[in-house]
């Protein structure tokens, strides 16, 4: 139930920059009446009254009303397809034999140790690998360029970049556009839970990516921008990538960082429909008076019906670094991908109606600077293990982000050290077969256990629970975590599920509100709870393994053969990260 959705909004949203209208034709005045808009929807009128900026990389990289319509069409196609697997176009092909290729044989500039496909978040893993002395290239279909909208994160995430070496301590201040406290969690007037220093930094993606990109290039990294991946051919000694412009590159390993809609992932999953989605809409606007605090998760309404779906709305809000009265607000909801599910444009219409009441300011008093929207898919069988030799998924492509928060940036920073070390060992030892790479994306029970929380936060027809149930359940859980202290609440708010804190929280809720248990079973379903119990038991087992067996095993690793050392290191990491014991409370 940790909800830093902002961590991935800039890699999976569409943004529209501030208006370039004559001074007498302000966006705020044009918003005063929907009837005054010369368009079919208020959303279209708003978006056509703000200028668009150049597109950048990442899923949902469009920045116009037409981009919103394209994403809505994609979402509609997903909802209307059958859940069964189907034949899709193959991007990856595997062959036996050598890659000896005349186009590559005498062109060392086209040969790499690692090629990272997808640069918006891939630049971080690429820079970590080039720091280890590997020859690394990045292929990005657009430009490796951050958006104007901040990533809202905690200092802990930035410190992890410093620890890996891709960011300097002094540069944290340089990339931080704004700081704010406290940070609120609240549910339908039942009371608020406030914390300090959680997701309280607004980091400029433009500045951060500019710094990291310069560092990557200065260390010898190669960047191939405005180039789309056409195909990957896997041979015994290398992977050969063909790009849309006809270029051919060769690499010992391909790192797929192309996000939720990676064509390689689509091939691996055989086009299967995702198990769940989070839909997000919002805006950055100017004209807010109270603008020194943030909302991590806030709900001020009960379940509502839209089309064939029941929706529980949640909000996030953060001060923006572009001005003292600028504020970003997001509306999000969890839905099943089924016919009749609401479109993003419909959610935006609700957003314009509801946001003024949520923030206490009339819409016609605001100047809209940007409009944000995105869809976030997730699969229950995540992380995604390697399906081919010489290809490994990272970030959103691997599904390692939380199915509740979809915090792609936070997930990337958390696993950056583990992945960069593991990939370096795999390259150094030539452990690039499917089995060895699969150890880098292992089963993690704390990630799988998070599925129950998403299900609990998703409104379901015929669940036979009250319209206030979701808010009540969330409030009881957050109230329990607050009473149990920072050691329980803070990891949870940063996407880390741990066995001990989870047991304490659930125990506290059951003891203080035992009457809620039947409603939980009706809301999430018996089969989901039984499945969750398996992951809950495994979470306890991984905690035991990390706490007691890891210290006994680790000293003997150095005496093992290189391949066994690689495998055991990955197993110990799976225990540690799968139990959430990698989390450092003091970081």
Legacy VTK file of the C-alpha trace (Angstrom):
# vtk DataFile Version 3.0
C-alpha trace
ASCII
DATASET POLYDATA
POINTS 587 float
0.000 0.000 0.000
3.043 2.240 -0.359
2.246 4.763 -3.044
5.109 6.767 -4.544
3.524 6.698 -8.013
5.370 9.914 -8.833
8.600 7.923 -9.063
7.599 6.600 -12.456
5.248 9.235 -13.750
8.045 10.870 -15.700
8.905 7.575 -17.419
5.307 6.644 -18.154
3.261 9.831 -18.460
2.588 12.401 -21.120
3.366 15.988 -20.232
2.253 19.283 -21.734
4.285 22.395 -20.972
3.008 25.812 -19.917
0.859 28.026 -22.183
2.180 30.382 -24.828
-1.015 32.416 -25.138
-1.277 36.192 -25.461
-1.354 37.874 -22.028
-5.073 38.615 -22.297
-5.967 34.994 -23.101
-4.848 33.103 -20.026
-5.572 29.410 -19.644
-7.197 30.065 -16.254
-9.838 32.343 -17.831
-10.585 29.827 -20.556
-11.348 27.172 -17.946
-14.220 29.003 -16.295
-16.906 27.305 -18.378
-16.894 23.991 -20.162
-19.512 25.351 -22.589
-17.081 28.093 -23.649
-14.551 25.583 -24.948
-14.595 25.108 -28.715
-13.982 21.368 -28.357
-15.802 18.161 -27.507
-14.372 17.905 -24.001
-12.967 20.200 -21.365
-9.768 18.138 -21.398
-9.241 18.776 -25.108
-9.833 22.478 -24.618
-7.342 22.681 -21.772
-4.671 20.691 -23.561
-5.008 22.666 -26.767
-4.498 25.865 -24.791
-1.121 24.865 -23.468
1.901 24.552 -25.700
3.674 21.267 -26.313
7.357 20.633 -25.814
9.621 18.230 -27.657
9.025 14.569 -26.983
11.462 12.668 -24.820
12.045 9.022 -24.106
10.087 6.695 -21.881
6.702 5.077 -22.085
3.929 7.558 -22.759
6.446 10.022 -24.180
3.837 11.934 -26.175
2.938 15.464 -25.098
-0.297 16.457 -26.796
-4.013 15.822 -26.881
-3.419 13.533 -29.846
-0.983 11.635 -27.631
-3.727 11.216 -25.048
-6.043 9.835 -27.729
-3.350 7.399 -28.899
-2.774 6.148 -25.372
-6.515 5.800 -24.834
-6.699 3.750 -28.024
-3.885 1.513 -26.803
-5.681 1.123 -23.466
-8.955 0.314 -25.248
-7.215 -2.310 -27.387
-5.769 -3.945 -24.276
-9.152 -3.976 -22.547
-10.915 -5.512 -25.544
-8.425 -8.299 -26.252
-8.865 -11.779 -24.835
-6.676 -12.729 -21.872
-5.265 -15.772 -23.680
-1.787 -15.796 -25.167
-1.535 -15.137 -28.894
0.942 -15.097 -31.730
2.965 -11.905 -31.961
5.806 -10.612 -34.075
9.148 -11.973 -32.906
11.825 -9.420 -32.111
14.332 -11.943 -30.715
15.638 -14.949 -32.622
18.170 -17.473 -31.378
20.703 -19.239 -33.622
23.487 -21.723 -33.098
26.990 -20.904 -34.244
29.204 -17.832 -34.348
28.194 -14.273 -35.137
31.110 -13.649 -37.496
29.643 -10.855 -39.537
31.514 -8.888 -42.198
29.830 -5.640 -41.103
31.190 -6.100 -37.587
34.441 -7.966 -38.014
36.547 -4.861 -38.720
34.436 -2.308 -36.867
35.219 -2.385 -33.156
33.105 0.740 -32.593
30.019 -1.422 -33.134
31.035 -4.111 -30.621
30.200 -3.850 -26.910
30.230 -5.793 -23.685
26.737 -4.502 -22.867
24.072 -2.733 -24.912
21.272 -1.121 -22.905
18.023 -0.662 -24.842
15.984 2.198 -23.367
17.821 5.182 -21.958
15.496 7.112 -19.651
16.166 4.810 -16.696
18.653 2.612 -18.548
21.235 5.397 -18.321
21.653 4.602 -14.622
22.490 0.920 -15.038
24.603 1.761 -18.106
26.686 4.282 -16.157
27.113 1.888 -13.236
28.447 -0.737 -15.669
30.801 1.593 -17.538
32.238 2.586 -14.150
33.270 -1.048 -13.751
35.327 -0.870 -16.938
32.876 -2.467 -19.369
32.331 -1.195 -22.900
28.710 -0.042 -22.825
26.326 1.490 -25.350
22.770 2.821 -25.026
20.123 2.602 -27.743
17.256 5.077 -27.236
14.395 5.662 -29.679
14.114 9.362 -28.716
16.591 11.517 -26.817
17.980 10.725 -23.385
16.460 13.818 -21.890
14.446 14.333 -18.726
11.112 16.108 -18.544
10.283 19.346 -16.782
8.073 17.638 -14.188
9.953 16.606 -11.045
10.435 13.091 -9.768
9.267 13.132 -6.143
11.522 10.870 -4.128
13.323 10.564 -0.807
16.960 11.424 -0.251
17.503 7.696 0.234
16.979 7.044 -3.491
19.499 9.720 -4.475
21.983 8.461 -1.892
21.843 5.032 -3.543
22.999 6.650 -6.800
25.885 8.230 -4.888
26.807 4.907 -3.280
27.048 3.248 -6.714
29.202 6.108 -7.982
27.082 7.572 -10.761
26.189 10.746 -8.818
28.325 12.906 -6.555
27.127 13.959 -3.111
27.445 17.625 -4.112
25.215 17.018 -7.131
22.236 16.021 -4.974
21.666 19.682 -4.185
22.134 20.575 -7.844
19.394 18.222 -9.085
16.957 18.906 -6.224
14.466 21.562 -7.302
12.424 21.709 -4.090
12.133 20.232 -0.583
9.001 20.019 1.532
7.561 18.514 4.738
5.442 17.018 6.225
4.003 14.277 4.006
0.413 13.167 4.577
-1.568 9.931 4.206
-5.318 10.368 4.720
-8.548 8.508 4.024
-11.998 10.082 3.715
-11.953 12.306 6.810
-11.034 9.416 9.085
-7.799 11.048 10.158
-4.326 11.711 8.783
-0.986 10.018 9.241
1.932 12.406 8.708
5.610 11.588 8.255
8.771 13.578 7.642
11.324 13.170 4.866
9.384 10.584 2.834
9.233 11.442 -0.876
9.859 15.032 0.089
12.325 15.994 -2.629
11.356 17.233 -6.069
14.226 16.169 -8.320
14.637 17.629 -11.795
14.804 14.715 -14.282
16.250 17.089 -16.871
19.203 18.027 -14.656
19.686 14.516 -13.274
19.752 12.826 -16.671
21.981 15.561 -18.091
24.560 14.986 -15.343
24.461 11.190 -15.583
24.551 11.232 -19.396
27.612 13.491 -19.401
29.312 11.210 -16.889
28.459 8.136 -18.974
29.907 9.656 -22.152
32.988 11.022 -20.377
33.744 7.507 -19.101
33.703 6.135 -22.651
30.042 5.145 -23.000
28.393 5.364 -26.425
24.920 6.792 -27.032
22.747 5.896 -30.027
19.773 8.267 -29.893
16.733 8.482 -32.183
17.232 4.840 -33.132
14.602 2.133 -32.692
15.349 -1.532 -32.115
14.249 -3.720 -35.040
15.543 -7.148 -34.037
17.962 -9.066 -31.830
19.735 -12.179 -33.101
21.293 -14.364 -30.413
24.377 -16.420 -31.333
26.775 -18.549 -29.314
29.259 -15.706 -28.899
27.211 -12.476 -29.072
23.886 -10.773 -29.636
23.473 -8.779 -32.860
21.080 -5.825 -32.802
19.606 -4.371 -35.967
18.287 -0.833 -35.672
15.571 0.891 -37.658
18.062 3.014 -39.601
19.990 -0.059 -40.743
22.809 0.155 -38.188
24.084 -3.137 -36.758
25.576 -3.444 -33.262
27.040 -6.425 -31.473
27.130 -7.094 -27.736
27.954 -9.868 -25.292
24.817 -8.968 -23.332
21.652 -6.960 -24.031
19.962 -5.166 -21.114
16.284 -4.544 -21.856
15.258 -1.310 -20.110
12.446 -0.458 -22.536
9.780 -0.334 -19.856
6.332 -1.796 -19.474
5.690 -2.059 -23.196
9.043 -3.497 -24.255
8.660 -5.506 -27.494
10.986 -8.149 -26.058
8.778 -8.522 -22.972
5.719 -8.712 -25.190
7.334 -11.609 -27.036
8.309 -13.376 -23.820
4.807 -13.031 -22.388
3.277 -14.026 -25.744
1.149 -10.916 -25.770
-0.782 -12.000 -22.677
-3.011 -9.341 -21.148
-1.576 -7.833 -17.921
-3.250 -8.846 -14.675
-3.855 -5.315 -13.475
-3.452 -1.642 -14.319
-3.126 1.648 -12.552
-4.521 4.637 -14.466
-3.060 8.039 -13.586
-4.076 11.549 -14.616
-3.119 14.936 -13.257
-1.616 18.335 -13.861
0.894 20.861 -12.661
-0.749 24.226 -12.093
0.096 27.678 -10.721
-2.001 29.549 -8.189
-2.045 27.415 -5.022
-1.698 29.249 -1.711
-0.936 26.428 0.727
2.037 24.764 -0.900
4.576 23.515 1.627
3.320 19.966 2.270
2.686 16.856 0.183
0.171 14.042 0.029
1.631 10.560 -0.475
-1.829 9.024 -0.641
-5.139 10.705 0.079
-8.750 9.727 -0.507
-11.720 12.029 -0.009
-14.487 9.958 -1.625
-16.014 6.500 -1.664
-16.240 4.034 -4.535
-17.993 5.343 -7.657
-19.215 3.725 -10.857
-17.957 4.681 -14.323
-19.051 2.607 -17.293
-18.660 -1.064 -16.414
-16.122 -0.366 -13.674
-16.189 0.530 -10.017
-13.441 2.996 -9.113
-11.795 4.000 -5.862
-9.978 7.281 -6.475
-6.755 8.221 -4.710
-4.801 11.469 -4.827
-1.197 12.602 -4.601
0.003 16.192 -4.425
3.479 17.752 -4.355
4.881 21.293 -4.464
6.634 21.921 -7.788
10.049 23.491 -8.137
9.001 25.840 -10.953
7.454 28.424 -8.608
6.249 29.044 -5.023
2.569 28.635 -5.971
3.086 25.734 -8.405
1.714 22.351 -7.378
1.375 18.955 -9.042
-1.675 16.831 -8.291
-2.385 13.292 -9.467
-5.575 11.233 -9.461
-5.090 7.463 -9.770
-7.124 4.295 -9.559
-6.606 0.540 -9.970
-8.690 -1.193 -12.626
-8.961 -4.535 -14.371
-8.287 -4.431 -18.139
-11.777 -5.329 -19.345
-14.257 -4.010 -21.924
-15.947 -0.847 -20.745
-13.084 0.234 -18.466
-12.817 4.038 -18.174
-10.658 5.962 -20.603
-7.973 8.384 -19.465
-9.887 11.284 -20.969
-12.910 10.326 -18.854
-10.717 10.260 -15.757
-9.346 13.690 -16.658
-12.886 15.045 -16.867
-13.480 13.726 -13.337
-10.130 15.164 -12.295
-11.106 18.710 -13.375
-14.366 18.342 -11.425
-12.819 16.886 -8.259
-9.399 18.493 -7.894
-10.699 21.937 -6.768
-12.558 20.359 -3.845
-9.507 18.252 -2.968
-7.101 21.220 -3.003
-9.513 23.949 -1.947
-9.016 26.226 -4.957
-11.305 26.981 -7.886
-10.167 25.727 -11.268
-10.610 29.148 -12.885
-8.072 30.547 -10.389
-5.351 28.236 -11.649
-2.996 28.431 -14.599
-2.442 24.938 -16.010
1.235 24.383 -16.797
1.254 20.694 -17.725
-1.201 17.826 -18.087
-0.060 14.357 -16.989
-1.450 10.936 -17.839
-0.273 7.341 -17.983
-1.180 3.675 -17.758
0.859 1.224 -15.678
0.476 -2.527 -16.301
1.596 -5.277 -13.971
1.759 -9.077 -13.961
1.451 -11.355 -10.972
4.333 -13.550 -12.176
7.027 -10.923 -11.653
9.955 -10.332 -11.727
10.277 -11.693 -15.241
13.077 -14.292 -15.449
15.373 -14.359 -18.462
13.817 -16.137 -21.443
16.817 -15.974 -23.809
20.563 -16.280 -23.585
22.329 -12.893 -23.553
19.206 -10.806 -22.712
18.185 -9.605 -19.267
15.270 -7.331 -18.327
15.723 -4.535 -15.758
13.465 -1.855 -14.325
9.833 -1.769 -15.413
10.555 -4.270 -18.188
11.391 -6.859 -15.536
8.251 -6.128 -13.528
10.310 -5.626 -10.383
8.481 -2.403 -9.468
5.793 -2.618 -6.797
2.334 -3.593 -8.150
0.898 -0.943 -5.829
3.161 2.072 -6.277
4.674 1.340 -9.719
7.715 3.254 -8.456
10.074 2.593 -11.363
12.773 5.104 -10.429
12.802 4.053 -6.780
12.890 0.403 -7.794
15.792 1.064 -10.153
17.845 2.841 -7.481
17.092 0.154 -4.884
18.297 -2.663 -7.136
21.027 -0.740 -8.969
23.950 -1.999 -6.891
22.696 -5.598 -6.949
22.070 -5.604 -10.699
25.257 -3.811 -11.719
27.406 -6.139 -9.601
25.555 -9.206 -10.866
25.742 -8.179 -14.528
29.448 -7.416 -14.161
30.070 -10.870 -12.680
28.018 -12.468 -15.457
29.995 -10.659 -18.168
33.361 -11.316 -16.504
32.672 -15.029 -16.140
30.736 -15.376 -19.408
27.691 -16.545 -17.454
25.219 -15.185 -19.989
23.052 -18.235 -20.568
19.340 -18.078 -19.765
19.688 -19.922 -16.444
22.507 -17.725 -15.126
20.799 -14.484 -16.139
17.552 -15.722 -14.609
19.252 -15.625 -11.207
19.362 -11.827 -11.541
15.553 -11.626 -11.589
14.645 -14.202 -8.941
11.398 -14.885 -7.147
10.905 -12.246 -4.444
8.132 -13.080 -1.959
7.798 -9.512 -0.672
7.020 -8.337 -4.213
4.508 -11.142 -4.765
2.905 -10.454 -1.386
2.206 -6.880 -2.490
-0.424 -8.195 -4.877
-2.893 -8.564 -2.021
-2.607 -4.862 -1.296
-3.397 -3.870 -4.877
-6.399 -6.192 -4.869
-7.586 -4.700 -1.573
-7.366 -1.197 -3.059
-9.256 -2.118 -6.247
-13.021 -1.664 -6.213
-14.735 -4.857 -7.404
-18.320 -5.433 -8.522
-20.287 -7.999 -6.529
-17.774 -7.928 -3.662
-20.600 -7.279 -1.198
-18.662 -4.732 0.855
-19.586 -1.165 1.733
-18.479 1.703 -0.494
-16.344 2.977 2.401
-14.541 -0.327 2.998
-11.325 0.418 1.073
-10.791 3.709 2.890
-11.544 2.086 6.241
-9.105 -0.759 5.615
-6.336 1.594 4.527
-6.859 3.909 7.469
-6.766 1.038 9.957
-3.513 -0.212 8.424
-1.827 3.179 8.376
-3.042 3.918 11.887
-1.549 0.628 13.075
1.768 1.291 11.312
2.006 4.763 12.811
1.443 3.395 16.310
4.132 0.746 15.712
6.708 3.402 14.821
9.069 4.392 12.025
10.626 0.930 11.749
7.265 -0.293 10.421
5.868 2.742 8.605
8.891 4.153 6.782
9.967 1.005 4.867
6.355 0.444 3.862
6.091 3.964 2.429
9.231 3.308 0.382
7.982 0.094 -1.255
9.709 -2.351 1.083
7.610 -5.147 2.590
9.229 -6.947 5.535
7.983 -9.956 7.467
8.232 -8.618 11.022
6.546 -5.246 10.353
3.880 -6.964 8.235
3.039 -9.429 11.021
2.846 -6.600 13.560
0.609 -4.489 11.325
-1.789 -7.283 10.419
-1.911 -8.467 14.022
-2.672 -4.979 15.273
-5.473 -4.480 12.736
-7.031 -7.879 13.453
-6.975 -7.309 17.192
-8.352 -3.767 17.061
-10.872 -4.338 14.248
-11.723 -8.070 14.100
-15.047 -7.356 12.393
-13.239 -6.278 9.222
-11.934 -9.773 8.449
-15.069 -11.078 6.647
-15.104 -7.987 4.426
-11.442 -8.560 3.513
-12.267 -12.069 2.304
-15.192 -10.769 0.246
-13.152 -7.899 -1.189
-10.051 -9.774 -2.339
-11.415 -13.313 -2.724
-10.470 -16.559 -1.022
-8.217 -17.747 -3.863
-6.163 -14.537 -3.724
-5.759 -14.836 0.042
-4.667 -18.463 -0.224
-2.138 -17.522 -2.890
-0.932 -14.633 -0.703
-0.468 -16.955 2.272
2.083 -18.939 0.260
4.103 -15.785 -0.407
3.664 -14.674 3.215
5.176 -17.960 4.436
8.006 -17.621 1.924
8.599 -14.049 3.110
9.119 -15.421 6.618
11.377 -18.178 5.268
13.542 -15.723 3.300
13.793 -13.549 6.413
15.031 -16.553 8.391
17.501 -17.512 5.650
18.948 -14.002 5.443
19.113 -13.453 9.188
20.651 -16.783 10.209
21.962 -18.779 7.245
23.482 -15.975 5.155
26.131 -15.148 7.823
27.078 -18.843 7.977
27.351 -19.327 4.218
28.905 -16.065 3.046
32.472 -16.579 4.413
32.856 -19.776 2.378
31.942 -18.183 -0.983
35.502 -17.073 -1.725
36.676 -20.699 -1.787
34.172 -21.781 -4.438
34.771 -22.048 -8.200
33.859 -18.913 -10.114
30.539 -20.181 -11.494
29.392 -21.482 -8.102
30.436 -18.207 -6.507
28.304 -16.298 -9.010
25.284 -18.545 -8.396
25.529 -18.430 -4.599
25.916 -14.647 -4.588
22.684 -14.381 -6.576
20.865 -16.745 -4.200
21.951 -14.774 -1.136
20.844 -11.550 -2.832
17.457 -13.098 -3.624
17.002 -13.946 0.056
18.037 -10.473 1.172
16.045 -8.409 -1.319
13.131 -10.859 -1.317
12.762 -10.397 2.446
13.212 -6.620 2.319
16.264 -6.811 4.574
18.302 -4.804 2.087
16.469 -1.717 3.390
18.660 0.577 5.476
16.535 2.597 7.875
19.280 5.157 8.494
20.084 5.828 4.833
LINES 1 588
587 0 1 2 3 4 5 6 7 8 9 10 11 12 13 14 15 16 17 18 19 20 21 22 23 24 25 26 27 28 29 30 31 32 33 34 35 36 37 38 39 40 41 42 43 44 45 46 47 48 49 50 51 52 53 54 55 56 57 58 59 60 61 62 63 64 65 66 67 68 69 70 71 72 73 74 75 76 77 78 79 80 81 82 83 84 85 86 87 88 89 90 91 92 93 94 95 96 97 98 99 100 101 102 103 104 105 106 107 108 109 110 111 112 113 114 115 116 117 118 119 120 121 122 123 124 125 126 127 128 129 130 131 132 133 134 135 136 137 138 139 140 141 142 143 144 145 146 147 148 149 150 151 152 153 154 155 156 157 158 159 160 161 162 163 164 165 166 167 168 169 170 171 172 173 174 175 176 177 178 179 180 181 182 183 184 185 186 187 188 189 190 191 192 193 194 195 196 197 198 199 200 201 202 203 204 205 206 207 208 209 210 211 212 213 214 215 216 217 218 219 220 221 222 223 224 225 226 227 228 229 230 231 232 233 234 235 236 237 238 239 240 241 242 243 244 245 246 247 248 249 250 251 252 253 254 255 256 257 258 259 260 261 262 263 264 265 266 267 268 269 270 271 272 273 274 275 276 277 278 279 280 281 282 283 284 285 286 287 288 289 290 291 292 293 294 295 296 297 298 299 300 301 302 303 304 305 306 307 308 309 310 311 312 313 314 315 316 317 318 319 320 321 322 323 324 325 326 327 328 329 330 331 332 333 334 335 336 337 338 339 340 341 342 343 344 345 346 347 348 349 350 351 352 353 354 355 356 357 358 359 360 361 362 363 364 365 366 367 368 369 370 371 372 373 374 375 376 377 378 379 380 381 382 383 384 385 386 387 388 389 390 391 392 393 394 395 396 397 398 399 400 401 402 403 404 405 406 407 408 409 410 411 412 413 414 415 416 417 418 419 420 421 422 423 424 425 426 427 428 429 430 431 432 433 434 435 436 437 438 439 440 441 442 443 444 445 446 447 448 449 450 451 452 453 454 455 456 457 458 459 460 461 462 463 464 465 466 467 468 469 470 471 472 473 474 475 476 477 478 479 480 481 482 483 484 485 486 487 488 489 490 491 492 493 494 495 496 497 498 499 500 501 502 503 504 505 506 507 508 509 510 511 512 513 514 515 516 517 518 519 520 521 522 523 524 525 526 527 528 529 530 531 532 533 534 535 536 537 538 539 540 541 542 543 544 545 546 547 548 549 550 551 552 553 554 555 556 557 558 559 560 561 562 563 564 565 566 567 568 569 570 571 572 573 574 575 576 577 578 579 580 581 582 583 584 585 586
